[in-house]
């Protein structure tokens, strides 16, 4: 019985590592070119890139539209601040911006496991984390 109790945390860790590996294997290989770039991605990245390069929270895509090149209020700023900080470290690119989303996905995976485990036990936590990985829309082509 003592051996069985010691194996439980290891099983959780193994399953979680497998889910993390699956998440990374399905997102990292085509990070820069797939799924197709949507209109909102460029729009959001433009404000973050301007914030990183010029220190101005605005978007040149809307230059002349009520001062949007200097004041961008369409989206909440936290994601832009994270992206701008990342763009200071890495290059401004679609792959670089999507890597931040992959990290958000990893955090969501681990938090889903932790919440499921806390509310209903380890199997619910592992099942919820597995559903979080397996039911992602980016497992089908042309969806993000």
Secondary structure, DSSP 8 states (H G I E B T S, - for coil): -HHHHHHHHHHHHHHHHHHHHHHHHHHSTTTTTSS---HHHHHHHHHHHHHHHHS----GGGTTSTTTTT---SS-HHHHHHHHHHHHHS-SSHHHHHHHHHHHHHHHHHHHHHHHHHHH-HHHHHHHHHHHHHT-GGGSTT--
